Every structure is written in C-alpha cells, then in structure tokens.
Amino acid sequence: MTKKEKLIEILYSGLLEIRLLANRNSEDRRIVNLTNILHNLPKAVIDDEGFDYELLKNNLSEYQKQHKDDCMDFIKFLKED
C-alpha cells in the first residue's frame, strides 16, 4: 500500500467513525447525513472507475437544499469548467 493509499484509508476510516459517533446522538443527524455522502470519496481519489458522480451531485444538492442557510457550496466543485 502506498503512502497516498494509507492516507486515503485513514480519511475514509475517520469519516466512517465520525458517522458512527454522530449516529449515537439523534441531534447529530446532519453530521451522519454529510459523512454518509462523503465517506466513499477518499476511495474514489485512488480509483474513480465506477464511481457515481451523478449520485454524489444529487446527494450533495439535496443536502445543500436542506441546509441552505448554513452550508458550504459543495456542488461548485463538481461543475464542469
């Protein structure tokens, strides 16, 4: 495993753990929802073959609609140049 792959595994595992910890507290549903959307991104950095960018875009779009007054604009990163 390369250093890059090890770092990606740490990020992936960290996002999963954040989701699990937030899942214990129903007040943290927003954290659960966001980490659920993002947790597979680290693996896609290494190999994005078969990664569903449209699903990611739809999920992030829905998340942004739910939290429009207090949310980063994730979709801007998926727009074509």
For each residue, the residues with C-beta under 8 A, 3 or more apart:
1: 5 6 9
2: 5 6
3: 6 7
4: 7 8 46
5: 1 2 8 9 46
6: 1 2 3 9 10
7: 3 4 10 11
8: 4 5 11 12 42 43 45 46
9: 1 5 6 12 13 42
10: 6 7 13 14
11: 7 8 14 15 42
12: 8 9 15 16 39 40 42 43
13: 9 10 16 17
14: 10 11 17 18
15: 11 12 18 19 35 38 39 42
16: 12 13 19 20 35 39
17: 13 14 20 21
18: 14 15 21 22 31 35
19: 15 16 22 23 31 32 35 36 39
20: 16 17 23 24
21: 17 18 24 25 28
22: 18 19 25 28 29 31 32 35
23: 19 20 28 32
24: 20 21 28
25: 21 22 28
26: 29
27:
28: 21 22 23 24 25 31 32
29: 22 26 32 33
30: 33 34 67
31: 18 19 22 28 34 35
32: 19 22 23 28 29 35 36
33: 29 30 36 37 63 66
34: 30 31 37 38 63
35: 15 16 18 19 22 31 32 38 39
36: 19 32 33 39
37: 33 34 56 59 60 63
38: 15 34 35 41
39: 12 15 16 19 35 36 42
40: 12 43 44 51
41: 38 44 45 56
42: 8 9 11 12 15 39 45 46
43: 8 12 40 46 47
44: 40 41 47 48 51
45: 8 41 42 48
46: 4 5 8 42 43
47: 43 44
48: 44 45 51 53
49:
50:
51: 40 44 48 56
52: 55 56
53: 48 56 57 78
54: 57 58
55: 52 58 59
56: 37 41 51 52 53 59 60 78
57: 53 54 60 61 75 78
58: 54 55 61 62
59: 37 55 56 62 63
60: 37 56 57 63 64 74 75 78
61: 57 58 64 65 75
62: 58 59 65 66
63: 33 34 37 59 60 66 67 71 74
64: 60 61 67 68 71 73 74 75
65: 61 62 68
66: 33 62 63
67: 30 63 64 70 71
68: 64 65 71
69:
70: 67
71: 63 64 67 68 74
72:
73: 64 76
74: 60 63 64 71 77 78
75: 57 60 61 64 78 79
76: 73 79
77: 74
78: 53 56 57 60 74 75
79: 75 76
80:
81:
